[in-house]
Amino acid sequence: MTEETSWAAWSPSPHQRVLMFLDLAATQVRDLLPFVVGEQRIEPWAVEVACTESFVLNVRLIADFLTRGSKQHDILAADLAPGWTPDEDLKKRLDIWWHLASKWAMHMSKKRVPDEDHEVTEVREEEFRQMAAACQEAYAAFLQARGVARIHP
C-alpha cells in the first residue's frame, strides 16, 4: 500500500472532518468564555485579545455553518443533516452574533472604527454569554439531528 492510499484509508471522511472542525469551534467558544468575560485573567494582553478574537470568530463560524453559508461555496448544516434548521428564535440570535462578529472581527467596519469616540461600544459580558449559549444550543440541536455525540467532553 502506498503512503497516499494509506492516508486515504486512515483519514476521516469530509463530513467527519467538518464535524471535527465544528466540534473544535464549539469547544473554543465554551472554553474561552471565562477568559473573554474576565473570570480568568490572562497575560500578556495580546493573548487576551487573541482569545477574544478566536471566541468571536468561532461564534461566526458556527453561525455561518448552521444558518448563513453559501450553498455554492460552503459545506452547510443541511448537507450533513438534510432538512434540519434551528428554530426561528435561535436562528435570529445566531444572525445577530454573526453580524457582530463580522463587523467587529472580520471587517474594518464603521462599527469597529466609528467616526466619533462616543460612538464606540464594547461587547458586554452578557452578550458574550448569550453568544456562547446560542452557539452551544444550536450545535447541540444539530448534533442531535445527526445522531452524533460531541467529540470533546
C-alpha contacts under 8 A as a table, 3 or more apart, distances in Angstrom:
res1	aa1	res2	aa2	distance
1	M	5	T	6.24
1	M	6	S	6.30
2	T	5	T	5.33
2	T	6	S	6.09
3	E	6	S	5.02
3	E	7	W	6.12
4	E	7	W	5.21
4	E	8	A	6.26
5	T	8	A	4.96
5	T	9	A	6.14
6	S	9	A	5.16
6	S	10	W	6.29
7	W	10	W	5.12
7	W	11	S	5.82
8	A	11	S	5.41
12	P	15	H	7.88
12	P	16	Q	5.60
12	P	17	R	6.16
13	S	16	Q	5.08
13	S	17	R	6.26
14	P	17	R	5.03
14	P	18	V	6.19
15	H	18	V	4.99
15	H	19	L	6.32
15	H	80	L	6.95
16	Q	19	L	5.06
16	Q	20	M	6.20
17	R	20	M	4.89
17	R	21	F	6.20
18	V	21	F	5.17
18	V	22	L	6.11
19	L	22	L	5.01
19	L	23	D	5.89
20	M	23	D	5.10
20	M	24	L	6.15
20	M	151	I	7.17
21	F	24	L	5.06
21	F	25	A	6.22
22	L	25	A	4.96
22	L	26	A	6.13
22	L	62	I	6.79
23	D	26	A	5.07
23	D	27	T	6.02
23	D	150	R	6.55
23	D	151	I	6.40
23	D	152	H	6.97
24	L	27	T	5.01
24	L	28	Q	6.09
24	L	152	H	7.74
25	A	28	Q	5.04
25	A	29	V	6.26
25	A	58	N	5.14
25	A	59	V	7.53
25	A	61	L	7.41
25	A	62	I	6.99
26	A	29	V	5.13
26	A	30	R	6.21
26	A	58	N	7.21
26	A	59	V	7.86
26	A	62	I	7.37
26	A	135	C	7.04
26	A	136	Q	6.62
26	A	139	Y	7.37
27	T	30	R	5.07
27	T	31	D	5.85
27	T	152	H	7.06
28	Q	31	D	5.20
28	Q	32	L	5.62
28	Q	54	S	7.55
28	Q	55	F	6.36
28	Q	58	N	7.01
29	V	32	L	5.52
29	V	33	L	6.16
29	V	55	F	5.18
29	V	56	V	7.81
29	V	58	N	6.40
29	V	59	V	6.65
29	V	132	A	5.92
29	V	135	C	7.85
30	R	33	L	5.65
30	R	132	A	6.38
30	R	136	Q	7.67
31	D	34	P	6.91
32	L	35	F	5.39
32	L	36	V	6.16
32	L	51	C	6.53
32	L	52	T	7.62
32	L	55	F	6.26
33	L	36	V	4.99
33	L	37	V	6.13
33	L	55	F	7.36
33	L	128	F	7.30
33	L	129	R	7.23
33	L	132	A	7.28
34	P	37	V	5.48
34	P	38	G	6.14
34	P	39	E	4.94
34	P	40	Q	5.65
35	F	38	G	5.18
35	F	39	E	5.95
35	F	40	Q	4.91
35	F	41	R	6.11
35	F	42	I	7.06
35	F	48	E	7.34
35	F	51	C	7.26
35	F	52	T	7.79
36	V	39	E	7.75
36	V	48	E	7.53
36	V	51	C	6.84
36	V	52	T	5.43
36	V	55	F	7.66
36	V	125	E	7.97
36	V	128	F	7.51
37	V	40	Q	7.89
37	V	125	E	5.26
37	V	128	F	7.03
37	V	129	R	7.99
38	G	41	R	5.90
41	R	48	E	7.88
42	I	45	W	7.22
42	I	47	V	7.00
42	I	48	E	5.80
43	E	46	A	7.48
43	E	47	V	6.26
43	E	48	E	6.52
44	P	47	V	5.50
44	P	48	E	6.72
45	W	48	E	4.99
45	W	49	V	6.28
46	A	49	V	5.10
46	A	50	A	6.12
47	V	50	A	4.87
47	V	51	C	6.12
48	E	51	C	5.16
48	E	52	T	6.38
49	V	52	T	5.12
49	V	53	E	6.16
50	A	53	E	5.08
50	A	54	S	5.99
51	C	54	S	5.07
51	C	55	F	6.06
52	T	55	F	5.07
52	T	56	V	6.25
53	E	56	V	5.18
53	E	57	L	5.96
53	E	105	A	6.55
54	S	57	L	5.11
54	S	58	N	6.00
55	F	58	N	5.30
55	F	59	V	6.27
56	V	59	V	5.00
56	V	60	R	6.28
56	V	101	A	5.60
56	V	105	A	7.14
57	L	60	R	4.99
57	L	61	L	6.16
57	L	101	A	6.42
57	L	105	A	7.04
57	L	106	M	7.77
58	N	61	L	4.86
58	N	62	I	6.16
59	V	62	I	5.30
59	V	63	A	6.19
59	V	97	W	7.16
59	V	98	W	7.02
59	V	101	A	7.41
59	V	131	M	6.88
59	V	132	A	7.30
59	V	135	C	6.52
60	R	63	A	5.13
60	R	64	D	5.85
60	R	97	W	6.98
60	R	98	W	4.84
60	R	101	A	5.89
60	R	102	S	7.27
61	L	64	D	5.06
61	L	65	F	6.12
62	I	65	F	5.24
62	I	66	L	6.07
62	I	135	C	6.61
62	I	139	Y	7.60
63	A	66	L	5.17
63	A	67	T	5.72
63	A	68	R	6.69
63	A	94	L	5.49
63	A	95	D	6.94
63	A	97	W	7.71
63	A	98	W	6.01
63	A	135	C	7.13
64	D	67	T	5.54
64	D	68	R	4.54
64	D	69	G	4.96
64	D	98	W	7.09
65	F	68	R	6.37
65	F	69	G	5.63
65	F	74	D	7.92
65	F	75	I	7.08
65	F	76	L	5.00
65	F	77	A	5.84
66	L	69	G	7.61
66	L	76	L	6.40
66	L	77	A	5.11
66	L	78	A	7.91
66	L	85	T	7.35
66	L	86	P	7.64
66	L	138	A	7.63
66	L	139	Y	7.91
66	L	142	F	7.93
67	T	76	L	7.89
67	T	77	A	7.60
67	T	85	T	7.33
67	T	86	P	7.71
67	T	91	K	6.65
67	T	94	L	7.70
67	T	95	D	7.73
68	R	95	D	7.90
69	G	73	H	7.90
69	G	74	D	6.00
69	G	75	I	7.61
69	G	76	L	6.34
70	S	73	H	5.35
70	S	74	D	5.31
70	S	75	I	7.96
70	S	76	L	7.79
71	K	74	D	5.72
71	K	75	I	7.12
71	K	76	L	7.05
75	I	79	D	6.45
76	L	79	D	5.31
76	L	80	L	7.12
77	A	80	L	5.40
77	A	81	A	5.90
77	A	82	P	7.59
77	A	84	W	7.32
77	A	85	T	7.80
77	A	142	F	7.43
78	A	81	A	4.94
78	A	82	P	4.53
78	A	83	G	6.06
78	A	84	W	6.03
78	A	85	T	7.43
79	D	82	P	5.84
80	L	146	R	7.29
81	A	84	W	5.61
81	A	142	F	7.43
81	A	145	A	6.46
81	A	146	R	5.70
84	W	142	F	7.23
84	W	145	A	6.90
85	T	142	F	7.85
86	P	90	L	6.02
86	P	91	K	5.75
86	P	138	A	6.37
86	P	141	A	7.35
86	P	142	F	7.71
87	D	90	L	5.45
87	D	91	K	6.15
88	E	91	K	5.00
88	E	92	K	6.13
89	D	92	K	5.18
89	D	93	R	6.35
90	L	93	R	5.07
90	L	94	L	6.17
90	L	134	A	6.68
90	L	138	A	7.05
91	K	94	L	5.10
91	K	95	D	6.10
92	K	95	D	5.04
92	K	96	I	6.35
93	R	96	I	5.18
93	R	97	W	6.50
93	R	134	A	6.76
94	L	97	W	5.16
94	L	98	W	6.00
94	L	131	M	7.55
94	L	134	A	6.45
94	L	135	C	7.21
95	D	98	W	4.95
95	D	99	H	6.15
96	I	99	H	5.29
96	I	100	L	6.25
97	W	100	L	4.93
97	W	101	A	6.04
97	W	131	M	6.21
98	W	101	A	5.20
98	W	102	S	6.05
99	H	102	S	4.99
99	H	103	K	6.12
100	L	103	K	5.28
100	L	104	W	5.89
101	A	104	W	5.22
101	A	105	A	5.33
101	A	106	M	6.56
102	S	105	A	5.70
102	S	106	M	4.71
102	S	107	H	6.10
103	K	106	M	6.11
103	K	107	H	5.45
103	K	108	M	7.07
103	K	109	S	5.44
103	K	110	K	7.90
103	K	111	K	6.34
103	K	112	R	6.44
104	W	107	H	6.60
104	W	108	M	7.43
104	W	109	S	7.05
104	W	111	K	6.92
104	W	112	R	5.21
105	A	108	M	7.74
108	M	112	R	6.30
108	M	113	V	7.06
109	S	112	R	5.19
109	S	113	V	6.29
110	K	113	V	4.89
110	K	114	P	4.83
110	K	115	D	7.45
111	K	114	P	5.43
111	K	120	V	7.53
112	R	120	V	7.54
113	V	120	V	7.49
114	P	117	D	6.95
114	P	119	E	6.16
114	P	120	V	6.45
115	D	119	E	7.48
116	E	119	E	5.46
116	E	120	V	7.40
117	D	120	V	5.59
123	V	127	E	6.31
123	V	128	F	7.07
124	R	127	E	5.25
124	R	128	F	6.55
125	E	128	F	5.19
125	E	129	R	6.29
126	E	129	R	4.99
126	E	130	Q	6.08
127	E	130	Q	4.95
127	E	131	M	6.09
128	F	131	M	5.06
128	F	132	A	6.30
129	R	132	A	5.18
129	R	133	A	6.12
130	Q	133	A	5.03
130	Q	134	A	6.03
131	M	134	A	5.30
131	M	135	C	6.22
132	A	135	C	5.20
132	A	136	Q	6.08
133	A	136	Q	5.16
133	A	137	E	5.98
134	A	137	E	5.13
134	A	138	A	6.03
135	C	138	A	5.23
135	C	139	Y	5.88
136	Q	139	Y	5.16
136	Q	140	A	5.97
137	E	140	A	5.26
137	E	141	A	6.24
138	A	141	A	5.12
138	A	142	F	6.15
139	Y	142	F	5.04
139	Y	143	L	6.15
140	A	143	L	5.12
140	A	144	Q	6.07
141	A	144	Q	5.04
141	A	145	A	6.23
142	F	145	A	5.12
142	F	146	R	6.36
143	L	146	R	4.94
143	L	147	G	5.98
143	L	148	V	5.17
143	L	149	A	6.47
143	L	150	R	7.45
144	Q	147	G	4.88
144	Q	148	V	6.18
144	Q	149	A	7.55
145	A	148	V	7.85
150	R	153	P	6.74
